Structures are given as C-alpha cells and as structure tokens.
Amino acid sequence: MKSHDFHVMMQDILPLCIKHLMAKGCIMVINYLNHMFEKLCAKIVDPKKMFDFKSDVVVTLLLLEKEFPPFF
C-alpha cells in the first residue's frame, strides 16, 4: 500500500468501520483525530486558522489520554 492508501483509510474508511464497534467516547476521540489530520493534510492552509489548530491538537491529545490511558 502507498501513503495515499493509508491516508484514505484513516480519513474515510476508519470512521465508518468503528461507528458501531466502539463506545461513543472512543468514536468521538478518533473523529477529533481524524479532523485534525484532515486540517493538517489540506491542500490550502489558512495561517490565521493555525492558532485554532494548535488548541485543537491540545484538546485532542487530552481526550486521547482520557479515553486511552498511557499504560494502555
């Protein structure tokens, strides 16, 4: 598989697959992570929105630690 294939799997197929398999909190965190990667990999990035992106990254990391503790 090439990098584009993994990109499509992470952003399009993974959210559809986990929709009915995991708890609501896990799905929400993975969706946040998915949206973060969509913003990061966009063709056009607005520099003004990068400050908001920085806070989104922090929130996503905190939610990941909450749902998946470090010892997990």
C-alpha positions in Angstrom: 0.0 0.0 0.0 1.1 3.5 -0.7 0.9 6.6 1.5 -2.3 7.8 -0.2 -4.0 4.5 0.5 -3.3 4.8 4.2 -4.5 8.4 4.0 -7.8 7.3 2.5 -8.1 4.5 5.1 -7.5 6.8 8.0 -9.8 9.6 6.9 -12.6 7.9 5.1 -12.9 4.2 5.9 -11.8 4.1 9.6 -14.7 6.3 10.9 -17.2 4.2 9.0 -15.8 0.9 10.4 -15.7 1.9 14.0 -19.1 3.6 14.1 -20.8 0.5 15.6 -17.8 -1.3 17.2 -16.6 1.1 19.9 -18.0 3.2 22.7 -19.2 6.8 22.0 -16.2 8.4 23.7 -13.7 6.4 21.7 -15.5 7.3 18.5 -15.5 11.0 19.4 -11.8 11.0 20.1 -10.9 9.2 16.9 -13.2 11.6 14.9 -11.3 14.5 16.5 -8.0 12.9 15.5 -9.4 12.4 12.0 -10.5 16.0 11.6 -7.1 17.1 12.9 -5.3 15.1 10.2 -7.8 16.5 7.6 -6.8 20.0 8.5 -3.1 19.2 8.6 -3.2 17.5 5.2 -5.3 20.1 3.4 -4.0 21.5 0.2 -4.7 25.1 1.3 -3.9 26.0 4.9 -5.1 29.3 6.2 -2.3 30.8 8.5 -5.0 32.5 10.7 -6.6 29.2 11.5 -3.3 27.6 12.6 -3.7 29.2 16.1 -7.0 27.4 16.4 -5.4 24.2 15.1 -2.8 24.4 17.9 -5.6 24.4 20.5 -7.4 21.6 18.7 -4.3 19.5 18.9 -4.1 20.0 22.7 -7.7 19.1 23.2 -7.4 16.0 21.0 -4.3 14.8 22.9 -6.1 15.4 26.2 -9.1 13.4 25.0 -6.8 10.6 23.8 -5.2 10.4 27.2 -8.7 10.4 28.9 -10.0 7.5 26.7 -6.8 5.6 26.2 -4.7 6.0 29.4 -0.9 6.0 28.9 -0.5 2.5 30.4 -2.9 1.1 27.8 
